[in-house]
């Protein structure tokens, strides 16, 4: 069985995308999709028509019309993961409508639901007697499900642990699809490495992650694949420059065979900013991208060196905290602060920044920020 995963799909600047434009965007991708048994995308916005009130949050609120489903249809997408930081941007109703829309078009989904338990339910794929379960979860930003609230499957370690164990009883393989990490950082944080490896220790046979808007490396941990971040797939941004990591990424083809560990193949690409056409890298360009990812993976292998790079990353980030929420734009600051305290990646970053200053490591962090900037330059 071959399952292809892509990074984030969002229609922020392509809300009027047509079937013809979708086919053009996916022309080079289609042969790889066609050769796979199943195709999975991360849908990072609700698809719903009508007037909906945006939730109060830090960061942008994203939503697109139902007509954008044509992009998934033209790609022959079989499943959509919904656990991410934008699916609940406009409240509960668009989450419900998005799930109904996917079901109407025979596209499976997981990672969101009418409550947290439902959001942790897996979607399943079967072929030739092989059964694979996918569980989707994300960091605890905004729009997460609760006891009686539609939303995404915000990370609860105990729930994820039991979800993996439950699915292992009836499935040959269990894959955790996770949405989290530090945006624009080409290296996973030490905390992300620890979490994703722990998912494998829970019993998952692979971890496939995204959210960072840039490609991150991969590894085999105890013989099982961890994909730290695939980068964007279709996620245009007017402010992003064409040659920045925002428009680079890779698809992952998981090769699954009975009685064997999962293997993976990376399919790197670059997306054109204005047309959204996804150009698959081949030959020398592909080798350069794969070599770049391998160089990042070498850093991840060295726990101490990765920590230094992370300190460099944290050092260049400015964060602002709330004081009295009744003064000035205090509630705006409260939303930002809530995200820092609730979201695993943001909390780790803020804590590390405190440690850097307390331990007097500003010089080390500044030095590694310069080294990290070199890694942000794409090789192709």
C-alpha positions in Angstrom: 0.0 0.0 0.0 1.2 3.5 -0.9 -0.2 6.6 0.9 0.8 10.0 -0.2 0.7 12.9 2.3 0.9 16.6 1.5 1.5 19.6 3.6 -1.0 22.4 4.3 -3.7 23.3 1.9 -5.4 26.7 2.3 -7.2 29.0 -0.2 -6.5 32.3 1.5 -5.6 34.1 -1.8 -7.2 31.5 -4.1 -10.8 31.6 -2.9 -12.1 31.6 -6.5 -10.0 28.6 -7.6 -11.7 26.6 -10.4 -11.5 23.0 -11.5 -9.4 24.1 -14.5 -7.0 26.1 -12.3 -6.8 23.1 -9.9 -5.9 20.7 -12.7 -3.2 23.1 -13.9 -1.8 23.5 -10.4 -1.7 19.7 -9.9 -0.5 18.7 -13.4 3.0 17.7 -12.2 1.7 16.2 -9.0 -1.0 14.1 -10.6 1.2 11.2 -11.8 2.4 10.7 -8.2 -1.1 10.9 -6.9 -2.3 8.4 -9.5 0.4 5.9 -8.5 -0.6 6.0 -4.9 -3.4 4.0 -3.4 -4.6 6.8 -1.2 -4.0 10.6 -1.1 -4.1 12.6 2.2 -4.0 16.4 2.5 -4.1 18.7 5.6 -7.1 21.1 5.0 -6.1 24.2 6.9 -9.4 26.2 6.8 -13.1 25.5 7.0 -15.0 25.4 3.7 -18.4 27.0 4.3 -20.7 29.5 2.6 -22.4 32.2 4.5 -21.7 34.9 7.1 -19.9 33.6 10.1 -18.4 35.5 13.1 -14.6 35.0 13.4 -13.5 33.8 16.8 -11.2 36.0 18.9 -7.7 34.8 18.6 -4.1 35.8 17.8 -3.2 35.4 14.1 -5.4 35.6 11.1 -8.9 34.0 10.8 -9.2 31.9 7.6 -12.2 30.5 5.8 -13.0 29.7 2.1 -16.1 28.9 0.1 -17.3 25.4 -0.5 -16.4 25.8 -4.2 -12.8 25.2 -3.2 -13.6 21.5 -2.8 -12.9 21.3 -6.5 -9.1 21.3 -5.7 -9.5 18.2 -3.6 -11.7 16.5 -6.2 -9.3 17.2 -9.1 -6.5 15.7 -7.0 -8.5 12.6 -6.2 -8.0 13.3 -2.5 -9.2 10.4 -0.3 -8.8 11.9 3.1 -8.3 15.3 4.8 -6.8 15.8 8.3 -8.5 18.7 10.1 -6.5 19.0 13.3 -4.8 22.4 12.8 -4.9 26.0 14.1 -7.4 27.3 11.5 -10.2 24.8 11.1 -12.1 26.4 14.0 -11.4 30.1 13.0 -15.1 30.9 12.5 -16.6 28.9 15.2 -18.4 25.6 15.4 -20.8 25.7 12.5 -18.2 26.0 9.7 -16.4 23.0 11.3 -19.6 20.9 11.1 -20.3 22.1 7.5 -16.8 21.3 6.4 -17.1 17.8 7.7 -20.5 17.4 5.9 -19.1 18.8 2.7 -16.2 16.3 2.8 -18.5 13.4 3.4 -20.8 14.5 0.6 -17.8 14.3 -1.8 -16.7 10.9 -0.4 -13.6 12.3 1.3 -12.8 10.8 4.7 -11.6 13.1 7.5 -10.3 13.0 11.0 -8.9 15.4 13.5 -12.1 17.4 14.2 -15.5 16.6 15.6 -18.5 17.6 17.6 -16.4 17.1 20.8 -12.9 16.1 21.8 -13.6 12.4 21.8 -15.1 12.5 18.3 -12.1 14.6 17.1 -9.8 11.8 18.2 -11.5 9.2 16.1 -9.4 7.7 13.3 -10.0 7.4 9.6 -9.2 4.0 8.0 -7.9 2.8 4.7 -7.9 -0.8 3.5 -6.4 -2.6 0.5 -5.4 -6.2 -0.1 -6.3 -7.2 3.5 -4.1 -4.4 4.9 -5.8 -1.9 7.3 -4.3 1.4 8.2 -5.6 3.9 10.8 -4.8 7.7 10.7 -5.2 9.8 13.9 -4.9 13.6 13.6 -4.0 15.9 16.4 -2.6 19.5 16.8 -1.2 21.9 19.3 -3.5 23.7 21.6 -4.0 27.1 19.9 -7.5 28.2 19.1 -10.6 26.4 17.8 -9.9 23.2 19.7 -12.8 20.9 20.6 -14.2 20.5 24.1 -16.7 18.3 25.9 -19.6 19.7 23.9 -17.9 21.9 21.3 -17.0 21.3 17.7 -13.3 21.8 17.0 -10.0 20.2 16.4 -8.2 17.5 18.3 -6.0 19.6 20.5 -3.1 17.5 21.9 -4.0 15.6 25.0 -1.2 13.0 25.6 -3.5 10.6 27.4 -6.1 10.7 24.6 -3.5 10.3 21.9 -1.9 7.4 23.8 -5.2 5.6 24.2 -6.3 6.4 20.6 -3.1 4.8 19.3 -3.6 1.7 21.5 -7.2 1.4 20.5 -6.4 1.5 16.8 -3.6 -1.0 17.2 -6.1 -3.6 18.2 -7.9 -3.5 14.9 -5.4 -2.0 12.4 -2.2 -3.3 11.0 -0.6 0.1 11.1 -1.3 3.4 12.9 -0.1 6.7 11.6 -0.2 9.9 13.7 -0.6 13.1 11.6 0.4 16.1 13.8 0.1 19.8 13.3 2.5 21.9 15.2 6.0 23.5 15.6 7.7 26.8 15.2 6.6 28.6 12.0 9.5 29.3 9.5 12.1 27.4 11.6 13.8 24.8 9.3 14.6 22.7 12.4 12.2 21.0 14.8 12.5 22.2 18.4 13.9 19.8 21.1 10.3 19.6 22.4 8.9 18.6 19.0 11.5 15.9 18.6 10.7 14.5 22.0 6.9 14.6 21.4 7.0 12.9 18.0 9.4 10.2 19.2 7.1 9.7 22.1 4.2 9.1 19.7 6.3 6.3 18.2 6.9 4.9 21.7 3.1 5.0 22.2 2.9 2.5 19.4 2.5 4.6 16.2 4.1 3.2 13.1 4.8 6.6 11.6 4.4 10.3 12.5 3.7 12.8 9.7 3.7 16.5 10.7 3.3 19.9 9.3 2.4 23.6 10.2 5.8 25.3 10.0 5.4 26.8 6.4 8.8 25.5 5.6 10.3 22.0 5.0 11.9 20.3 8.0 13.9 17.1 8.0 12.9 13.5 8.5 14.3 10.5 10.4 13.8 6.9 11.3 13.3 6.5 15.0 13.5 2.9 16.2 13.0 1.9 12.6 9.9 4.0 12.2 9.6 7.2 10.1 9.1 10.7 11.6 8.4 13.5 9.1 8.9 16.7 11.0 7.3 19.0 8.5 6.4 18.8 4.9 6.0 22.6 4.4 3.1 24.2 2.5 1.4 22.4 -0.4 -1.1 25.0 -1.6 -1.0 28.0 0.7 -0.4 31.2 -1.1 0.6 34.4 0.7 0.7 37.9 -0.8 3.5 39.0 1.6 5.8 36.0 1.1 8.6 36.2 -1.4 8.8 33.6 -4.2 12.2 32.2 -3.2 11.5 31.9 0.5 10.9 28.6 2.2 7.1 29.4 2.2 6.8 28.1 -1.4 9.0 25.0 -0.9 8.0 21.6 0.5 7.8 17.9 -0.2 5.1 15.2 -0.4 5.7 12.0 1.5 4.9 8.6 0.0 4.6 6.0 2.7 5.3 2.5 1.5 3.4 0.1 3.7 3.8 -3.7 3.6 2.5 -6.5 5.8 4.9 -7.5 8.5 7.5 -4.8 7.6 8.3 -1.4 9.0 7.0 1.6 7.0 9.4 3.2 4.5 9.1 6.6 3.0 10.0 8.5 -0.2 10.2 12.3 -0.3 9.0 14.2 -3.4 10.2 17.8 -3.2 8.6 20.7 -5.1 8.3 24.5 -5.4 5.0 26.3 -5.8 4.6 29.3 -8.1 3.3 32.2 -6.1 0.9 33.8 -8.6 -0.4 30.7 -10.4 -0.2 28.1 -7.6 1.4 25.6 -10.0 3.3 23.0 -8.0 6.6 22.1 -9.8 8.1 18.8 -8.8 11.9 18.8 -8.6 13.7 16.2 -10.6 17.4 15.4 -11.3 19.9 17.8 -9.9 17.3 20.0 -8.2 15.8 17.1 -6.4 19.2 15.9 -5.2 20.0 19.3 -3.9 16.7 19.5 -1.9 17.2 16.0 -0.5 20.8 16.8 0.4 19.6 19.9 2.2 17.0 17.9 4.2 19.7 15.4 5.1 22.0 18.2 6.4 19.1 19.3 8.6 18.6 15.7 9.8 22.2 15.5 10.9 21.6 18.4 13.3 18.6 16.7 14.7 20.7 13.7 15.5 23.0 15.8 17.8 20.9 16.7 20.8 23.2 19.3 22.1 23.7 21.0 18.8 20.0 21.1 18.1 19.5 22.8 21.4 22.0 25.5 20.5 20.2 26.1 17.2 16.9 26.3 19.0 18.3 28.9 21.4 19.3 30.9 18.3 15.8 30.6 16.9 14.2 31.7 20.2 16.5 34.6 20.7 15.3 36.4 17.6 11.6 36.2 18.4 9.9 39.1 20.2 6.9 38.2 22.5 4.5 40.5 24.3 2.5 39.6 27.3 -0.8 40.9 28.8 -0.9 43.0 31.9 -4.2 44.4 32.9 -6.8 43.3 30.2 -9.0 46.2 31.1 -6.5 48.8 30.0 -6.2 49.9 26.3 -5.9 46.9 23.9 -5.5 44.6 26.9 -7.9 41.9 25.5 -5.9 41.7 22.3 -2.8 41.1 24.4 -4.7 38.4 26.4 -5.4 36.5 23.2 -1.8 36.6 22.3 -0.7 35.6 25.8 -3.2 32.7 25.9 -1.7 31.3 22.7 1.8 31.5 24.3 0.7 29.6 27.4 -1.6 27.1 25.7 0.3 26.2 22.5 3.1 23.7 23.1 5.5 25.2 20.6 5.0 28.8 21.8 5.3 27.9 25.4 8.5 26.0 24.8 9.9 29.1 22.9 8.9 31.5 25.6 10.4 29.3 28.4 13.7 29.0 26.4 13.9 32.7 26.0 13.7 33.1 29.8 16.4 30.5 30.3 18.7 32.2 27.8 18.5 35.5 29.7 18.8 33.9 33.1 21.8 31.8 32.1 23.5 34.6 30.3 23.5 32.9 26.9 22.7 35.8 24.7 26.0 35.6 22.9 25.6 31.9 22.1 22.0 32.4 21.0 22.9 35.3 18.7 25.8 33.3 17.2 23.5 30.4 16.4 20.8 32.7 15.0 23.3 33.7 12.4 24.1 30.0 11.7 20.3 29.2 11.5 19.8 32.0 8.9 22.1 30.1 6.6 19.8 27.1 6.8 16.8 29.2 5.8 18.2 29.8 2.4 16.8 27.2 -0.1 19.4 25.3 -2.1 17.4 25.5 -5.4 
